[in-house]
Amino acid sequence: MIQECKKCLLYESAEGDILNDIKEKIAKLPEKDKVSETVYQNRLEFCKNCDNLISGVCMKCGCYVEFRAAFKKQKCPDVKGRKW
């Protein structure tokens, strides 16, 4: 039986096709719209430790956190417990 990884990001849960698509979209973003790699990794660490993360998807907004975390203008969607 395959278990759903509740605290995994896409790169950890073998969702290669989706992750590759997200990486391609992030690469096409203008640099002015993206956070630095350090900020990106910090955001993903917060997401990874959040109870609202299930298989790379934020249950607060339904987005793939590895995509949302790349944008400067985005914030953690958990209004009451915002991490970034």
N, CA, C and O atoms as a printed pandas DataFrame, in Angstrom:
     atom_number atom_name residue_name chain_id  residue_number  x_coord  y_coord  z_coord
0              1         N          MET        A               1    0.835   -1.171    0.000
1              2        CA          MET        A               1    0.000    0.000    0.000
2              3         C          MET        A               1    0.889    1.246    0.000
3              4         O          MET        A               1    1.855    1.319    0.759
4              5         N          ILE        A               2    0.564    2.228   -0.851
5              6        CA          ILE        A               2    1.296    3.487   -0.907
6              7         C          ILE        A               2    0.705    4.427    0.135
7              8         O          ILE        A               2   -0.508    4.628    0.189
8              9         N          GLN        A               3    1.572    4.998    0.958
9             10        CA          GLN        A               3    1.113    5.935    1.974
10            11         C          GLN        A               3    1.293    7.356    1.483
11            12         O          GLN        A               3    2.278    7.679    0.819
12            13         N          GLU        A               4    0.340    8.193    1.815
13            14        CA          GLU        A               4    0.442    9.609    1.501
14            15         C          GLU        A               4    1.373   10.254    2.509
15            16         O          GLU        A               4    1.226   10.059    3.716
16            17         N          CYS        A               5    2.312   11.007    2.021
17            18        CA          CYS        A               5    3.261   11.678    2.896
18            19         C          CYS        A               5    2.677   13.018    3.304
19            20         O          CYS        A               5    2.548   13.918    2.474
20            21         N          LYS        A               6    2.331   13.156    4.545
21            22        CA          LYS        A               6    1.669   14.371    4.999
22            23         C          LYS        A               6    2.597   15.567    5.159
23            24         O          LYS        A               6    2.145   16.709    5.080
24            25         N          LYS        A               7    3.849   15.333    5.377
25            26        CA          LYS        A               7    4.773   16.439    5.618
26            27         C          LYS        A               7    5.852   16.526    4.546
27            28         O          LYS        A               7    6.953   17.005    4.817
28            29         N          CYS        A               8    5.556   16.077    3.354
29            30        CA          CYS        A               8    6.562   16.072    2.302
30            31         C          CYS        A               8    6.329   17.182    1.294
31            32         O          CYS        A               8    5.199   17.582    1.015
32            33         N          LEU        A               9    7.426   17.658    0.765
33            34        CA          LEU        A               9    7.382   18.535   -0.383
34            35         C          LEU        A               9    7.388   17.640   -1.612
35            36         O          LEU        A               9    7.630   16.438   -1.505
36            37         N          LEU        A              10    7.129   18.209   -2.761
37            38        CA          LEU        A              10    7.053   17.400   -3.982
38            39         C          LEU        A              10    8.339   16.655   -4.269
39            40         O          LEU        A              10    8.308   15.497   -4.687
40            41         N          TYR        A              11    9.477   17.313   -4.046
41            42        CA          TYR        A              11   10.734   16.652   -4.375
42            43         C          TYR        A              11   10.996   15.448   -3.475
43            44         O          TYR        A              11   11.807   14.589   -3.820
44            45         N          GLU        A              12   10.328   15.372   -2.336
45            46        CA          GLU        A              12   10.499   14.247   -1.424
46            47         C          GLU        A              12    9.469   13.143   -1.667
47            48         O          GLU        A              12    9.662   12.008   -1.230
48            49         N          SER        A              13    8.403   13.463   -2.346
49            50        CA          SER        A              13    7.317   12.492   -2.505
50            51         C          SER        A              13    7.256   11.865   -3.900
51            52         O          SER        A              13    6.242   11.273   -4.271
52            53         N          ALA        A              14    8.312   11.991   -4.654
53            54        CA          ALA        A              14    8.434   11.354   -5.968
54            55         C          ALA        A              14    7.394   11.848   -6.966
55            56         O          ALA        A              14    6.959   11.091   -7.835
56            57         N          GLU        A              15    6.998   13.092   -6.850
57            58        CA          GLU        A              15    6.066   13.699   -7.804
58            59         C          GLU        A              15    6.876   14.428   -8.872
59            60         O          GLU        A              15    6.720   15.633   -9.075
60            61         N          GLY        A              16    7.730   13.691   -9.540
61            62        CA          GLY        A              16    8.698   14.261  -10.466
62            63         C          GLY        A              16    8.118   15.098  -11.583
63            64         O          GLY        A              16    8.635   16.179  -11.866
64            65         N          ASP        A              17    7.056   14.633  -12.230
65            66        CA          ASP        A              17    6.485   15.376  -13.353
66            67         C          ASP        A              17    5.947   16.730  -12.911
67            68         O          ASP        A              17    6.186   17.744  -13.567
68            69         N          ILE        A              18    5.231   16.742  -11.816
69            70        CA          ILE        A              18    4.685   17.996  -11.297
70            71         C          ILE        A              18    5.817   18.917  -10.874
71            72         O          ILE        A              18    5.808   20.105  -11.196
72            73         N          LEU        A              19    6.779   18.381  -10.162
73            74        CA          LEU        A              19    7.910   19.188   -9.698
74            75         C          LEU        A              19    8.692   19.770  -10.871
75            76         O          LEU        A              19    9.070   20.941  -10.838
76            77         N          ASN        A              20    8.938   18.981  -11.895
77            78        CA          ASN        A              20    9.652   19.492  -13.063
78            79         C          ASN        A              20    8.884   20.622  -13.734
79            80         O          ASN        A              20    9.480   21.607  -14.168
80            81         N          ASP        A              21    7.570   20.485  -13.820
81            82        CA          ASP        A              21    6.730   21.537  -14.399
82            83         C          ASP        A              21    6.827   22.817  -13.567
83            84         O          ASP        A              21    6.939   23.914  -14.116
84            85         N          ILE        A              22    6.783   22.672  -12.257
85            86        CA          ILE        A              22    6.891   23.831  -11.366
86            87         C          ILE        A              22    8.257   24.496  -11.512
87            88         O          ILE        A              22    8.348   25.722  -11.575
88            89         N          LYS        A              23    9.306   23.701  -11.566
89            90        CA          LYS        A              23   10.652   24.259  -11.713
90            91         C          LYS        A              23   10.794   25.023  -13.025
91            92         O          LYS        A              23   11.434   26.074  -13.066
92            93         N          GLU        A              24   10.205   24.507  -14.088
93            94        CA          GLU        A              24   10.247   25.199  -15.378
94            95         C          GLU        A              24    9.520   26.533  -15.303
95            96         O          GLU        A              24    9.995   27.537  -15.834
96            97         N          LYS        A              25    8.369   26.541  -14.643
97            98        CA          LYS        A              25    7.606   27.789  -14.509
98            99         C          LYS        A              25    8.358   28.808  -13.658
99           100         O          LYS        A              25    8.363   29.997  -13.978
100          101         N          ILE        A              26    8.985   28.358  -12.592
101          102        CA          ILE        A              26    9.763   29.253  -11.741
102          103         C          ILE        A              26   10.941   29.830  -12.518
103          104         O          ILE        A              26   11.248   31.015  -12.388
104          105         N          ALA        A              27   11.594   29.010  -13.314
105          106        CA          ALA        A              27   12.749   29.456  -14.100
106          107         C          ALA        A              27   12.360   30.543  -15.103
107          108         O          ALA        A              27   13.183   31.390  -15.449
108          109         N          LYS        A              28   11.121   30.522  -15.565
109          110        CA          LYS        A              28   10.654   31.510  -16.543
110          111         C          LYS        A              28   10.199   32.820  -15.907
111          112         O          LYS        A              28    9.954   33.800  -16.611
112          113         N          LEU        A              29   10.086   32.841  -14.588
113          114        CA          LEU        A              29    9.661   34.068  -13.915
114          115         C          LEU        A              29   10.740   35.137  -14.022
115          116         O          LEU        A              29   11.928   34.817  -13.989
116          117         N          PRO        A              30   10.348   36.396  -14.150
117          118        CA          PRO        A              30   11.346   37.469  -14.120
118          119         C          PRO        A              30   12.035   37.485  -12.752
119          120         O          PRO        A              30   11.390   37.281  -11.723
120          121         N          GLU        A              31   13.317   37.724  -12.749
121          122        CA          GLU        A              31   14.090   37.736  -11.502
122          123         C          GLU        A              31   13.508   38.714  -10.484
123          124         O          GLU        A              31   13.558   38.458   -9.281
124          125         N          LYS        A              32   12.966   39.814  -10.950
125          126        CA          LYS        A              32   12.408   40.829  -10.037
126          127         C          LYS        A              32   11.207   40.308   -9.254
127          128         O          LYS        A              32   10.844   40.877   -8.224
128          129         N          ASP        A              33   10.589   39.233   -9.732
129          130        CA          ASP        A              33    9.406   38.678   -9.082
130          131         C          ASP        A              33    9.716   37.510   -8.145
131          132         O          ASP        A              33    8.849   37.065   -7.393
132          133         N          LYS        A              34   10.961   37.015   -8.194
133          134        CA          LYS        A              34   11.337   35.836   -7.418
134          135         C          LYS        A              34   12.122   36.203   -6.164
135          136         O          LYS        A              34   12.846   37.198   -6.131
136          137         N          VAL        A              35   11.963   35.382   -5.145
137          138        CA          VAL        A              35   12.780   35.522   -3.936
138          139         C          VAL        A              35   14.139   34.872   -4.184
139          140         O          VAL        A              35   14.311   34.110   -5.136
140          141         N          SER        A              36   15.089   35.177   -3.327
141          142        CA          SER        A              36   16.405   34.546   -3.431
142          143         C          SER        A              36   16.284   33.060   -3.081
143          144         O          SER        A              36   15.289   32.628   -2.499
144          145         N          GLU        A              37   17.290   32.303   -3.438
145          146        CA          GLU        A              37   17.292   30.862   -3.135
146          147         C          GLU        A              37   17.249   30.627   -1.623
147          148         O          GLU        A              37   16.611   29.684   -1.158
148          149         N          THR        A              38   17.925   31.481   -0.864
149          150        CA          THR        A              38   17.924   31.349    0.599
150          151         C          THR        A              38   16.527   31.563    1.165
151          152         O          THR        A              38   16.061   30.775    1.987
152          153         N          VAL        A              39   15.867   32.613    0.734
153          154        CA          VAL        A              39   14.502   32.892    1.197
154          155         C          VAL        A              39   13.577   31.746    0.779
155          156         O          VAL        A              39   12.741   31.298    1.564
156          157         N          TYR        A              40   13.731   31.283   -0.443
157          158        CA          TYR        A              40   12.918   30.183   -0.953
158          159         C          TYR        A              40   13.061   28.941   -0.075
159          160         O          TYR        A              40   12.062   28.340    0.319
160          161         N          GLN        A              41   14.281   28.562    0.228
161          162        CA          GLN        A              41   14.515   27.379    1.057
162          163         C          GLN        A              41   13.978   27.574    2.475
163          164         O          GLN        A              41   13.445   26.636    3.068
164          165         N          ASN        A              42   14.115   28.786    3.024
165          166        CA          ASN        A              42   13.566   29.075    4.359
166          167         C          ASN        A              42   12.047   28.936    4.364
167          168         O          ASN        A              42   11.470   28.365    5.289
168          169         N          ARG        A              43   11.417   29.455    3.339
169          170        CA          ARG        A              43    9.959   29.332    3.240
170          171         C          ARG        A              43    9.536   27.863    3.170
171          172         O          ARG        A              43    8.581   27.453    3.829
172          173         N          LEU        A              44   10.248   27.083    2.372
173          174        CA          LEU        A              44    9.904   25.672    2.251
174          175         C          LEU        A              44   10.085   24.928    3.572
175          176         O          LEU        A              44    9.324   24.009    3.874
176          177         N          GLU        A              45   11.079   25.316    4.354
177          178        CA          GLU        A              45   11.263   24.692    5.673
178          179         C          GLU        A              45   10.074   24.990    6.580
179          180         O          GLU        A              45    9.610   24.109    7.303
180          181         N          PHE        A              46    9.577   26.232    6.548
181          182        CA          PHE        A              46    8.389   26.559    7.340
182          183         C          PHE        A              46    7.205   25.708    6.873
183          184         O          PHE        A              46    6.471   25.148    7.687
184          185         N          CYS        A              47    7.031   25.621    5.560
185          186        CA          CYS        A              47    5.917   24.840    5.015
186          187         C          CYS        A              47    6.035   23.371    5.414
187          188         O          CYS        A              47    5.047   22.730    5.771
188          189         N          LYS        A              48    7.233   22.861    5.349
189          190        CA          LYS        A              48    7.454   21.451    5.645
190          191         C          LYS        A              48    7.066   21.105    7.091
191          192         O          LYS        A              48    6.710   19.963    7.384
192          193         N          ASN        A              49    7.134   22.067    7.967
193          194        CA          ASN        A              49    6.793   21.848    9.374
194          195         C          ASN        A              49    5.375   22.292    9.721
195          196         O          ASN        A              49    5.004   22.342   10.894
196          197         N          CYS        A              50    4.598   22.609    8.715
197          198        CA          CYS        A              50    3.238   23.107    8.923
198          199         C          CYS        A              50    2.233   21.960    8.858
199          200         O          CYS        A              50    2.357   21.066    8.020
200          201         N          ASP        A              51    1.252   21.989    9.732
201          202        CA          ASP        A              51    0.204   20.957    9.756
202          203         C          ASP        A              51   -0.706   21.023    8.532
203          204         O          ASP        A              51   -1.451   20.081    8.264
204          205         N          ASN        A              52   -0.651   22.126    7.790
205          206        CA          ASN        A              52   -1.507   22.283    6.610
206          207         C          ASN        A              52   -0.883   21.749    5.330
207          208         O          ASN        A              52   -1.494   21.846    4.266
208          209         N          LEU        A              53    0.322   21.186    5.408
209          210        CA          LEU        A              53    0.991   20.641    4.233
210          211         C          LEU        A              53    0.674   19.157    4.080
211          212         O          LEU        A              53    0.896   18.368    5.000
212          213         N          ILE        A              54    0.158   18.787    2.920
213          214        CA          ILE        A              54   -0.081   17.380    2.616
214          215         C          ILE        A              54    0.394   17.130    1.185
215          216         O          ILE        A              54   -0.144   17.692    0.232
216          217         N          SER        A              55    1.391   16.293    1.057
217          218        CA          SER        A              55    1.946   15.900   -0.250
218          219         C          SER        A              55    2.300   17.093   -1.129
219          220         O          SER        A              55    2.005   17.102   -2.324
220          221         N          GLY        A              56    2.930   18.093   -0.536
221          222        CA          GLY        A              56    3.384   19.254   -1.304
222          223         C          GLY        A              56    2.328   20.310   -1.535
223          224         O          GLY        A              56    2.614   21.341   -2.143
224          225         N          VAL        A              57    1.106   20.080   -1.064
225          226        CA          VAL        A              57    0.005   21.010   -1.281
226          227         C          VAL        A              57   -0.390   21.667    0.039
227          228         O          VAL        A              57   -0.533   20.996    1.060
228          229         N          CYS        A              58   -0.561   22.972    0.004
229          230        CA          CYS        A              58   -1.037   23.719    1.180
230          231         C          CYS        A              58   -2.549   23.571    1.253
231          232         O          CYS        A              58   -3.256   23.932    0.311
232          233         N          MET        A              59   -3.042   23.051    2.347
233          234        CA          MET        A              59   -4.477   22.858    2.506
234          235         C          MET        A              59   -5.215   24.165    2.811
235          236         O          MET        A              59   -6.446   24.195    2.795
236          237         N          LYS        A              60   -4.483   25.233    3.087
237          238        CA          LYS        A              60   -5.119   26.542    3.307
238          239         C          LYS        A              60   -5.527   27.191    1.989
239          240         O          LYS        A              60   -6.563   27.850    1.911
240          241         N          CYS        A              61   -4.704   27.001    0.947
241          242        CA          CYS        A              61   -4.994   27.677   -0.321
242          243         C          CYS        A              61   -5.062   26.734   -1.513
243          244         O          CYS        A              61   -5.541   27.125   -2.577
244          245         N          GLY        A              62   -4.593   25.498   -1.357
245          246        CA          GLY        A              62   -4.644   24.532   -2.437
246          247         C          GLY        A              62   -3.495   24.613   -3.428
247          248         O          GLY        A              62   -3.515   23.944   -4.461
248          249         N          CYS        A              63   -2.494   25.426   -3.120
249          250        CA          CYS        A              63   -1.374   25.583   -4.052
250          251         C          CYS        A              63   -0.252   24.603   -3.733
251          252         O          CYS        A              63   -0.180   24.043   -2.639
252          253         N          TYR        A              64    0.619   24.412   -4.716
253          254        CA          TYR        A              64    1.864   23.691   -4.468
254          255         C          TYR        A              64    2.805   24.676   -3.794
255          256         O          TYR        A              64    3.129   25.714   -4.372
256          257         N          VAL        A              65    3.246   24.369   -2.587
257          258        CA          VAL        A              65    4.066   25.317   -1.839
258          259         C          VAL        A              65    5.382   25.621   -2.541
259          260         O          VAL        A              65    5.920   26.718   -2.391
260          261         N          GLU        A              66    5.902   24.679   -3.298
261          262        CA          GLU        A              66    7.165   24.905   -3.994
262          263         C          GLU        A              66    7.016   25.928   -5.113
263          264         O          GLU        A              66    8.014   26.473   -5.583
264          265         N          PHE        A              67    5.811   26.191   -5.538
265          266        CA          PHE        A              67    5.563   27.252   -6.518
266          267         C          PHE        A              67    5.289   28.572   -5.808
267          268         O          PHE        A              67    5.915   29.586   -6.117
268          269         N          ARG        A              68    4.371   28.565   -4.873
269          270        CA          ARG        A              68    3.983   29.784   -4.169
270          271         C          ARG        A              68    5.166   30.440   -3.460
271          272         O          ARG        A              68    5.287   31.665   -3.452
272          273         N          ALA        A              69    6.031   29.630   -2.870
273          274        CA          ALA        A              69    7.159   30.148   -2.091
274          275         C          ALA        A              69    8.170   30.906   -2.941
275          276         O          ALA        A              69    8.995   31.640   -2.398
276          277         N          ALA        A              70    8.126   30.750   -4.248
277          278        CA          ALA        A              70    9.090   31.400   -5.135
278          279         C          ALA        A              70    8.773   32.877   -5.390
279          280         O          ALA        A              70    9.648   33.627   -5.823
280          281         N          PHE        A              71    7.556   33.293   -5.131
281          282        CA          PHE        A              71    7.112   34.654   -5.470
282          283         C          PHE        A              71    7.330   35.646   -4.331
283          284         O          PHE        A              71    6.962   35.382   -3.186
284          285         N          LYS        A              72    7.922   36.769   -4.650
285          286        CA          LYS        A              72    8.132   37.825   -3.650
286          287         C          LYS        A              72    6.813   38.322   -3.067
287          288         O          LYS        A              72    6.725   38.586   -1.868
288          289         N          LYS        A              73    5.809   38.448   -3.893
289          290        CA          LYS        A              73    4.544   39.053   -3.441
290          291         C          LYS        A              73    3.627   38.088   -2.707
291          292         O          LYS        A              73    2.594   38.501   -2.181
292          293         N          GLN        A              74    3.982   36.821   -2.663
293          294        CA          GLN        A              74    3.136   35.845   -1.976
294          295         C          GLN        A              74    3.479   35.778   -0.495
295          296         O          GLN        A              74    4.603   36.059   -0.078
296          297         N          LYS        A              75    2.479   35.401    0.279
297          298        CA          LYS        A              75    2.646   35.211    1.718
298          299         C          LYS        A              75    2.089   33.845    2.082
299          300         O          LYS        A              75    1.332   33.242    1.322
300          301         N          CYS        A              76    2.473   33.376    3.242
301          302        CA          CYS        A              76    1.870   32.164    3.776
302          303         C          CYS        A              76    0.365   32.407    3.881
303          304         O          CYS        A              76   -0.050   33.418    4.448
304          305         N          PRO        A              77   -0.459   31.509    3.350
305          306        CA          PRO        A              77   -1.902   31.738    3.357
306          307         C          PRO        A              77   -2.592   31.513    4.698
307          308         O          PRO        A              77   -3.786   31.784    4.824
308          309         N          ASP        A              78   -1.873   31.029    5.691
309          310        CA          ASP        A              78   -2.473   30.805    7.001
310          311         C          ASP        A              78   -2.511   32.134    7.760
311          312         O          ASP        A              78   -1.569   32.479    8.473
312          313         N          VAL        A              79   -3.590   32.859    7.600
313          314        CA          VAL        A              79   -3.701   34.220    8.123
314          315         C          VAL        A              79   -3.495   34.265    9.645
315          316         O          VAL        A              79   -2.912   35.220   10.159
316          317         N          LYS        A              80   -3.958   33.263   10.352
317          318        CA          LYS        A              80   -3.842   33.254   11.819
318          319         C          LYS        A              80   -2.485   32.752   12.298
319          320         O          LYS        A              80   -2.071   33.048   13.418
320          321         N          GLY        A              81   -1.792   31.989   11.449
321          322        CA          GLY        A              81   -0.503   31.436   11.863
322          323         C          GLY        A              81    0.565   31.622   10.811
323          324         O          GLY        A              81    1.411   30.749   10.614
324          325         N          ARG        A              82    0.529   32.756   10.136
325          326        CA          ARG        A              82    1.435   33.021    9.005
326          327         C          ARG        A              82    2.889   32.852    9.409
327          328         O          ARG        A              82    3.340   33.419   10.404
328          329         N          LYS        A              83    3.620   32.066    8.625
329          330        CA          LYS        A              83    5.025   31.781    8.891
330          331         C          LYS        A              83    5.978   32.622    8.055
331          332         O          LYS        A              83    7.117   32.857    8.460
332          333         N          TRP        A              84    5.518   33.080    6.883
333          334        CA          TRP        A              84    6.368   33.905    6.029
334          335         C          TRP        A              84    5.516   34.838    5.216
335          336         O          TRP        A              84    6.041   35.624    4.427
